Amino acid sequence: MIRNPLKLLFYLNVTVVLLLLGYKAYLNYFLPEFEGVHTNQVEAITGTITDAPYRFAVVGNINNSVGMFENRILPRINRSDARFLVSAGNAVSNGGEDKYQALYGTLGKLEIPWLLTFGENEHSTFGSYRYYEHFGPHYFSFRVADSRLIFLDSTGKTPWRWQVRWLHDLLAEDSSEHRIVFVGHPLFATGDSLLLDDEDDYLQPEPFRRALLDLFRQHGVDLVFSANVATWSDRVEDGTRFITTGGAGGLVLNTDDSFYHYLMVTVGDQGIEVDMQPVETRQHPVLRHLESLWFFIYSLFYTGFLNFVLLVAVLAILAIKLYTVVFRGRDYYPNYDLDPTPWLENPMRVVMFTNNYLPFIGGVPISIERLRKGLAKLGDKVLVVAPTYQDQPAEESHVLRVPSLLSMGARREFRMANIFLSRIRRQVRAFRPDVIHVHHPFWLGSLGVFMARLLNVPVIYTYHTRLEHYAHFVPLPGLLFRNLISHALIRRFANFCDGVIVPTYSTEEYLRMIGVKTPTYVQPTGIDYERFQQVDDEEVEALRKRLELPEDTLVLVSVARLSNEKNIDFMIESLKEVKQDTSRPFHFLMIGDGHQRERLQARVDELGMADCMTLVGAVPPDEMATWYQLGDAFLFASKSETQGMVILEAMAAGLPVVAVRSSGIDDVVQHGQNGYKTPERRELWCQRVTALLEDDALRQQLSDNARAFARDYSIEKFSGNVREIYAYVLAARDAEAREHRFIRAHKEVD
C-alpha cells in the first residue's frame, strides 16, 4: 500500500515538469544548428523533377504533431510516389526555438524534400526571425518542370502591398503552364461552424485579399492551398481552386469537416488533380464525440501538446499544494500529550555527524565535545563521525574518523570527508543508534540524514552557523550564495529533520522566516562554568609575565578564527581610534588562527598597533580559562554567530563584553548589564570600549553581572536539556507510528 499517494502524485508531477523542461533545454541548446534549409530543398526538387507528370504531398497544421503526423501520416507519404512535400502553414505549434528544433527532427524522417509555408504559428512567439534564419525568406517562388510554386506571407510580417507588387511582376513575366500558390491564411471562410472560429483566422486585411483575388483571376492561378483552421474545404472562384487543409496534426474536431487528412497532388499534361487522403483514428462513434468535447475544452488553452502536458503538471502541483494548505487540517501547536519519560529513563545511543571536530579548534567542535562529555556522564553512548586530522589523538574509541577527499583553507582546516565509504554505514548500523544528531546541513550532515532514514530513527539538526557569511569560501557568485542558496539549503535540510536545535530565540525567528516547519528547540550551548572559577592566580600572573604585560596595562581579549566573516579588521581599526582617545594603557590579545593571519598582522603593523596588539594564534582548549582570566574585557565584532559561545566563556571568567549587535549576540549580551552591544558603527563601539577602560567601577559591576549570567549555562544543564529534546522527538516519532498503525488497521477493517 502507498503510504502517501498525494505526496507520490506531487513528486510524479514534479518529475514530469523537470523532464519536459529538460527536453525543451535539449531542443534549444544541444541539437545541431541548421540554416537556410529551403535553399537545399528547392535545389533537390528542381534538380530531380524536370518533366510532368509528378506528384507531391500537401499537409496543413502539422502543429509539431508526433502521434498523428510523425507516426501516422509521414510513413504513408514515405511509402507513396510523392516527389516532395509542402506544409501549407502552421507546421509548428508556436515559433519557439524548441518547436523549430522538434519540427526539423520530425521532417528529417522524410525520404523526400520538403518546404514550409510561413504561417501564423511560425510567426508567433517571436518566431519570424527564427524561421528566416533556419529556412529562408517569408515569401518566395521557384519553378519545377512546367509549374510555378509561389509562397506568400499572410501573417502581416511582410507588408502586403509589397507582396502584391512583387507577385504582379512575377506573374506578368511567368510563362509556366501551371501556377500554384501557398498562403497560410485561407482567403474564404469555410462556411462550417468551427469552434473558436473568427475572422482573424482568415486572410486580413480585406484589401490584401481583394488584390490577391484580382491577380489570381488576371493571371490564371490554378490552385491556392491554405491552412490555419482545422478543417477541409474545397471551392472554385473565378476559375481558381481554393483548398483549405488543416488536418495533419494538432487540434481537429473529428467531424465531417474537421478530421485528420493530407493531400496528394498530381501535376500532369491534363491539369492538376488533388486527392484528399483521410487518416482514420479508428474510434467508436461515441468515443469520437467524446473526443470532440475534450478537444473543445483542450482548445480553450491550447498551447501545443508538450506545453499542454507541462501546464497540466504545473497546475496539478499547485492544486496539491493548495489542498495541503486549505483542506488538510494542521495543528501548529506542540503536542503537549507527548510523554518523554520512557526514553529519559534508559540510556540512549547517539551518533553525531560533523564536518569538523577536535583537534580542529572552533566553536562547533568544542560545542560537540562538551555535549558528548555531558551525555556520557548521564550514561549515554555517543559515536562521533568526523574527518581525520594529522594530529588527532591515537586512541579515541568514541570517534569514527573518515579520510578526507579534499582539504581547503590555508591550514587545511576545512575537510571534505569521503562519505562514500561503506564502512561508515556498517559501523553506524552496528552501533544501533536511537537518535542521529547532525551538526552541518551538507556533506557528512547529509550522510547523517540518509542513515537516519535508512535505520528509521529520528534525526536532530543543530543550527550552529550562519552560512550566508561564508560566501567567500564558496566558488559561486557571493550574492547568489549569500541571498539565495544558503537560505534555501538551510530550509530544505532543516525540513528533512525531525527536530532543530538553535542556540537563541533570534536564530529560531530566522529559521521560521525562511520557511523551516520542523519543530524547533531553543537550547544554548553549555560551558564549563566551574573550570573558569578554578583558575590559579599564579598561572594568570605567569602568563602576564610571559607576554611581558605591565601591571597597569588593561588586557582586552577576543577569541575567533582569523577569517573574513569574523570582522576582525573592524576591531583592529577601531582600537586604533581608542588608543588615540584614551590615556589608559591597554593591550589587545586576538586569540585564534586562520587563513587571514598574515594579512591581519600586516594591517596591525601598518596602523602602528604592534606595541598594544598581539595575534596570539591558536590556544589549546584546556588553557583557555587562564587566558580569559588574564583579561579585563572581551571584544567581539563577528556577525556570523548563532550564539557566540566564546562570549559566554568570557562572561564565566568575569569579562564584560563589547560586541557588534547581530543574531546570537543579541540574546546573550544584555546591554548595560553584562556588557554592551552596538551597531556596526565604529564611533559607538569605540565609546563603549573607552568607557570600560576608563571606569573601573563600571567595569567591575558589569564583570559581576557577566559571571552571574554565565552561571545558568553549565554543561550539565545543557546536556540534560538536549537529552530531553532527544526524548521528545523519540516520543513524537512513536506517536506518529502508532497513529499510522491505527489508520491502517481501520482501513483493513473497512
N, C-alpha and C positions, 0 to 999 in steps of 0.2 A: 504493500500500500504506500502511495506517495504521501509523505508526512505533511507537506505544504504545497498543494497543487497550484495555488495562486502565485507563490514565490517561483515555482518552476516555470509557470506561464510568463511571468515577468522576465526572467532571465532568458527564456526562449526568444521573446520579442527583442530583448537587447541584443542577442546573438544575431537575429535577422537584420537588425539595423546596422550592426557592425559589418556583417558580411556584404550587405548592399552598398554601404559606404566604401568598403574596401574594393568592391567591384567597380564602383564609379572611379575611385582613385586609380585602379589598374587601367581602365579605359582611357583616363585622361593623361596619365604620366608614364605608362610602361609599354604601350603599344607603339609600333614603328610609325614614324611620321609619313604622311602622303600629301602630295600637292599636284595641282594641275591634272587630275586624273582624266578629265574629259578629253584632253588632247590625245592621250594614248588610245582611249576608247574610240574616238572618231576615226583615228588612223586605222585601227583594227577593222572597223566597219567598212570604210571606203576601200580599204586595201583588199578585202576578201569578197565584196559584193560588187560586181561590175555590170551584171545584166539582170533583168527581170525574167522569170518571176522569183520572188524571195518572200520569206515570212519573218515577221518579228512579233514579239510579245509586248503587250502594254499592261501595266498594273497601276493601280491608283490607291493612295493611302496605305502604304506599307506600315507606317507608324511603328517602326522598329519591331514588328511582329515576329516572334520566334515560333509560337505554336502554330500559326496559320501560314504566314508567308514562307518562313525559312524551312519549316518541317513538312508543309503540305504542297504549297504552290511551286516553290523553287525546284524541288525534284521533278515535278511534272514538266516544267519548262525545259529542264536539262534533258529530259527524255524526248522532247518534241524536236521538230525540224526548224525551230526558230533560230534565226541568224544573230539576233541581238535582242536586248530588252530595253524598254523605255519606261521609267516611272513618270506618271502624269502629274505627280505632286504629292506632297506630304509623305515622303519616304521615311522621315524621322518623326518622332513624337514631339520633339521640340529641338531648337537649334543649339542645345548644349554640346560641348565638345565630346562628352561621353556618348551622346546619341550618334554623332557622326562616326565616332570610332567603332561603335557597335554595328552601324549600318555597313561600314566598309568591310568589317569582318564577315557580315552576312552575305553581301554581294560577292565577296571573294570566293564563295562556294559555287557561283555561276560558272558554267563552262563556255559562256559566250560573252561578248562585250555588252556593256550596259551604259545608260545615260540617265541623268536625273533632270526633272523639271523643277525650277525654283518655285516652291510652294509656300503657303502660309506658315507651315511648321518649320520649314528651313529658315524662314526669315525671323521667327520668334526667338526670344531669349538671346538677343544679340547674335543670332546665328548667321546673318548675311555675310559678315566678313569671314567667318569660318568656311562657309560654302564657297566663297570666291577663292580663298586660299587653297582649299582641298580639291575643288572640282574645276572651277573656272568662272567665266562671266555669267551673270544672271540671265542674260538673253544672248542667243547665238543662232547660227544657221549653218547647215552643210548639205551637200548633195551626195546621194547614194544612188548609183545606177541612174535611172531617169526620174528620180524623185527628189524633191526639196523638202527637208525636215527643218522646221522653224520652232525655236523655243523662246517663249516670251515670259516676261516678269510681270505678274499680276498683283504683286504684293504692295506696290507703291514705292518700293525701294528705288526703282529707276523711274524717272519722270515719264508719264505715259505719252506726252506729246513727242518726246524724243524717240520713243519706240515706234510711234505711228509714222514719223518721218523716215526712220530707218527702214521700217517694213515696206513703206510705199516705194522707196528707191530700190529695195531688194526685189520686190515682186515685179516692178516695172522692167527690170533687166533680166529677170529669170526666164529661162526657156524650158524648164523642166516639164515633163509630161504630167506629173502629179505633185501636189503641194499638200503637206500635212503639217498642222500646227499643234503644238502642245502648250497649253496655258493653264496654270494651276487652278484658277477660279473659273467655274462654269459661266458662260455668258447668258444662259437661260435658267430660270428656276425650273426644278424638275416637275413641279406640279403635284408632288407627293407630300403627304403630311409627315415630314420627318420631324423627329423630336429635336428640340432646340435649334430648329432651322430658322435663320433670319437673313435679311438682305445682305449683311456683311459677308455671308458665305459665298456670295456670287460676285462677279466682276464689278468693281467700282473704280472710278466714278462713271456715271451714265455717259458722259461724252466719250470716254475711252471705249466703252462698249459699242456705241454707235459708230465710232471711227473704225473699229476693227471689223464690224459687220459690213461697212461700206467697202473696205479693202478686200475682204473675203469675196464679196459679190463681184466686185470690179475685176479681180484678177483670178477668179475661178479656183479658190481654195477648195480642195476636195473634202478634207476631213479635219475636224478640230477635236482633240482629246483634252478633257479636264478631269479634275478630281475634287478634293477639298470637302465634299459632302459624301456621306456613307450611303451611296445609292447607285443604281444602274439606270441610265436614261439614254435614249437614242431618238433623235429627231432630225428632220431636214428643214432648213430655212434657206430660201433663195438659191437652191442648188448645192448648198454646203451641208454636210452631215455633221451634227454635233453630238458627241458621245461623252457622257459623264460616267466615269468608272471609279467607284470608291470602296471596293471590297477586297483589297489584298491583305488586309490586316487591321488591327485596332478594333474600333467600335463599329459593329453593324447591329441591326435590329432583328435579323432573322425573320424578315417579312418577304412578301413577294417582290418588293422593290429594293430592299436593303439586305444583301446577302454577300457571302464570300464568293469572289469570282476573279477571273483575269481574262484578257482578250488575246486572240491570235489574229494578226493582221496579215493578209496576203496581198501583195502588190504584183499585178501581172499585166499582160497586154490588154486584157479585157476590163481593167479597172482595179478597184480596191475592194476587197471583201473583209468583213470583220466577223469573227466567230467568238461569241461570248461563251466562256467555259466556266460553268458554276462549280464550286467546290463544296460538296455536301459535308455537313457536320455530323450526319448520321445520328440525329436525335429524334426521340419520340416527340410527336406534336405538342404534348403537354409540357415536356421539358423545354421545347423550343420557345413556347410562350412565356414560361417562367424565366428563361434566359433573357428574353426581350425586356421583361420587367426589371431584371437585375441590371442589365446594361443601361436602362434608363436611370436607375439610382447611381450606378457607376459613373455615368456621363456627367452627373452634377458636379463632380470634382475630378474629372478625368485628367490625368497628367502623364499618361504612359504607364505601361504595366509595372515596370520596376519601381517607378516613383509611386505608383498606387500601393504596391506592397509595402514600400518604405513608409508611406503616410499611414497606412493601417497599423503597422507595427508601432510607430511612434504614438499614435492615438491609443493603442492598447496599453502601452507603458504608462501614459498619462492617466488612463482610466483606472488601471490597477493602483497607481499611487493615490489617486483621488479616493478610491474605495477604501484603501487602508487608512486614509486620513479622516474621512467623513463617516463611513458606515461601520467601521470596526472600533468597538469601544476600547479605550486605553485608560488605564489608571496610572497617572503620572506621580502619584504619591508612593512613598516606600511601603513595602508590605510589613506592617507592624506585627503581624502574626508569626513572623519567622522566629524560630527558636534555635539559636546557635549552640545551645548547651551541649548536645551530643558530640559536637566536634571540638568544643573547648575542653571537654573532659578527657580527651585522648590525645596522645602525641600525634603531630602531623608530620607529613613528609613533603617537603617543599623543594622544587627545582627552580633556580633563578638563572635567567639568561641575560647576559650583559655584554656589550661591545667593548667595555674596558673595565679593568679590575686591578687590584694591587698586584704587583708593586707600582703600577702607574698611579701617580698621585693626582687626585681630582675629587671634586665633590661627590660624583656618582659612586666611584669605587669605595670611598670612605663611608658613604651612607649605606651601601650594600653590606660592607663588612660589619658595621655596627648592628644592622638588622640581623645578620647571620649569627653574630655572637649572642645577641639578645634572645633570639629564638632557640638557640642551642641551650642557653641557661634555663629556658622554660621547658626543655625536654624534647624539642622538635629535632628532626633530622633535616639538614639542608645540604643540597648539592648545587654548587655554582658552576655554570657553564660559561667559560670566558676564554679570551685569546691567550696564547702563550707570550711570554716576555723573556728576554735573555737572563735577567737577574731575578727570576721568580724563585720562591723557596723550593728546595729539593723535595720536601715532604709536605704535602697538603692533601690529605685524604678527602677533604670536603670540596675539592675543586676538580672539575673535568676541563683540562686545558685543550684548546683546539688550535692547531697550527694555522698560521696566517697565510692567506693568499697574497696579500698586499699590505704594505705599511706606508703610512702617509705622515707628513709633518717633518719639521726639521730634525726632530729627535725620534722619528718613527713612533710617536705616541698614539697615533690612531691606526688601528689594525682591523683588517677585514679577515675574519676567521673563515676557515674552509668549512662552510656549513653543509657541504655535500658529503662529508664523511659518514659512512653508515654506522661507525662505532658510536657516534653521538646518539643516534636514535636507539641503538641497542642498549647503551648504558643508562639512558634516561628511562627506557622502558623497564629495564631490570630494577631501577630504583623504586618503581611503583609510586609515583608522586600522587598526593591528594590534591595539590594545587601547583600550578606553574605561574611563576612571577617573572614578568619581563620588564626590563628597565630601559629599553630603547625601541622606537617604533619602526625599526628596519633591521635587516640582516639577521644577527642572532636573535633579535626580538621577534622577527617574523618566523624564524625556525621554532621559537618557543610557542607561538600561536598554533603553528602547524602540529607540533607534538601534542598540544592540549586537545586539539580536535581529534587527533589520531587515538589518543588514550582516553578520550571522553572525560576530561577533567576540566574544571574551570581555570581560566587564565586571568591574572591580575596584571595590570599595567601601571607602573609608577611614572607619572609625567615629571621628569627631572629638569628638562632643558627646553628653552625657547629656541627652536630650530631656526626661526627666521633670522636670528642674529648670527648664524653660522654660514650665511650665504657665501662668504669669501672662501670657504673651504670646498664649495661645490662647483664643478665645471659646467655651470649653467649661468645664463644671464642673472645677475644679482637680484634685480627687481622681480623677475619671474619667480625665482625661488622664494624670495622674501615675502611677496604679496600673494602668492597663489599656491605654489607647490607645497611649501612647508605646512600651511594650514590644512590643505587637503589631505596630506599624508597623515597628520596627527588625527584629524577627524575620522578618516577611514580606518586607521589602525585601532583607535580607541573604541570605535563601534564594533569591532570584531571581538573585543574582550568582554569578560563578564563583570568586571569592575575596574575602576580607575582611581588610583590614589594620587592626590595632589597635596602639596605642602601648605597651600594658603587658599583663602577664600577668593582672592583676586584671580588666582590661577583657575579655580573652579569656574568663575564667571567667564573667563576667556574661553574655556572649553565649551561652555554652553552657547556662547556667542558664535562659535564656528560650527556648531551643529552636532556636538557629541551627545548621544542619547543614553549611553551606558551609565549605570549608577556610579556616582562619584563620591569619594570619601576624602574629606579634608584631614590629613594627618601629617603634621610637620615632622621632619627627620629629627631623630633624637641626638643628643650629645652626651658625652661622658662628663657630666657636670662635676662630679666629685673629684675627678682627676685634676681639674683646674683649681680646685681648692687645696690640693695637697702638694703644690709645688714648693720645693725648698728655697728659702730666701737666698741661701748661699749659691745655689745653682743660677739664680737670676743675676746675682752680683758677679759671678764668674763670667757669665755671658756678656754682661755690660763691659767688663774689663777686656774680654777678648775682642769685642767690637770697638774698644777704645772710645767709649761714650762718656763724656764728663758727667759728674753728678748733677749739675744744674741743667743738663740738657733733657728736655722732654722728648719722649720717643713716640712717634706716630707709626702705626703698624697697618699694613694691608696684606691680604693673602689672596692671590688669584693666579691663574695661569697667564703667562705673558703672551696674550693673544689679542687680536683686534677687538673682539666682542667684549672684552673686559674693560675697555675705555680707560686704559692706564695713562695714555697721553694727557687726558683731561686732568688727572691728579698731578702729574709732573708739572704741567704748565701752570696749574692753579697754585701749587705750592711755591712756585717762583714768585707769584704775587704776594702770597702770605709772608714769605721771607722779607719782602720789601716793606710790608705793612706792620710788622711786629718786631719788637726788640728781644722777645723771649726766644732763646736758642732752642732749636728742635732738630731732630734727625728722623728722617723717614726711612723705614725698613720695608721694602717691597719683597715679600716672600712668595716664591713661586718661580717656575721655569716655563719655557715655551719658545716657539719659533721666532718670536719678536724680540728676544732678549738683546741681541746685538744692536738692533735699530733703536731700542729704547735707551740702551746705555749711551749710544751716540747722541741721543736727544738730551739726556741728562748732562753730558759733557758740554754740549752746545749751549745750554742755558746757564752753565756755570753753577750747577747744583750738586756737583760731585762731593763737595765737602759736607753736605747735610742730607744726602740721599744715597742709599745703597740698595742695589738689586741683589738680594741675598741668594737667590736661587732656590732650589728645592730643599725642604727641611723634612726629615723623617717624621711621620705622624706621631710617634711616641715622644718626640722632643718639642712638639708644637706648644704644649701648655707652658713651657718655660719661656718661649718667645712671646707668647701673648702676655704673660705676667710682666715681661720687661717693658711692655708698652704703657702709655698713659691715655691714648685714644686710638680708635680704629677708624680708618678712612676707607671709603668704598665708592666706586663710580660705575660699576658694571650695571648694564640694563638688560642682561640676558638671563638673569637668575629667576628661578621659580620660587626659591625660598631664601637663598643666601645663608647656607649653613655656617659659613665662616663667621658671619655676624653674630650668630648665637654663641659660637665658641668664644668670640671676643668678649661678649657680654658676660659669659660664665667666668671669664678672667677679670671681670670688673672694668672693662673698657667701654666708655661711652662712644657712640658711633656718629660719624657724619657721612651720609650716603646720598647719592643721587636717587631721587624718587623713581621707582619703577615697580612693576609687578613683582611679588615676592618680598621686596624690601618694604613695601607699603604696609604689609601685615605684621612685620617684625619690629621695625623701628617706630616707636611711639614718640612723636615729635615733642621735644621739650621734657620728656620723661626719662628715656634711656638713651637719647641721642637726638640727632636732627636729620631730617630728610628734606632735600631742596630740589627744585627743578634743575635741569642741566644748564644752569647759568653760573658762570664762573664767579661772579662777584658775590652771589648769595652763598655759594658753597664756601668760598674763602672767608666770608664774615663769620660763619659758624665755626670753622676751624680756628680762626683767630680768637674767638670768644673762649673756646676750650683751652687754648694755650695760655691766655692771659688771666683767666678767672679760675683760681684754684678751688674755691668753694663750689662753684658751679660744676666743675669737672668732678669733684668728689660726690656731689649729690647725684649727678647722672650716673656715676660709677656704681653707687649703691643700688640705684633703681635697675640698672642693667643686670647686675648679678641676681637680684630678686626675680626679674623677669625670666632669665635663663633657667632658673631652678625648675620650672614646670616642663622642661624639655629633656628629661632624662632618657637614657637609652632603654631603661626598664619599662617606663611608661610607653615609649614609642613602640617597642617590640610587642608589648601586650595589646596595644591598640591595633597594630597590624594583624596580629593573630586573630583578634576578634573580627576584623574585616574578612579574613580568610573564612572564618566560621560562618559569617552571614552569607557570603557568596556560595559556600557549600550548601547551606540551608535553602537558599533560593533555587539552586540547581536541583536539589532534591524535591522541592515543592513543585517545580515545573515538570519534573519527570513523573511525579505522582498524578499531576493533572492530565498529562498526556495519556497515562495508563487508564485513568478514569474515562476519558473521552473515547479511547479505543475500545474499552470494554462495553460502553453503552452502544457504540456503533455496531459491534458484533452482535449484541442482543437484538438490536433493531433489525 
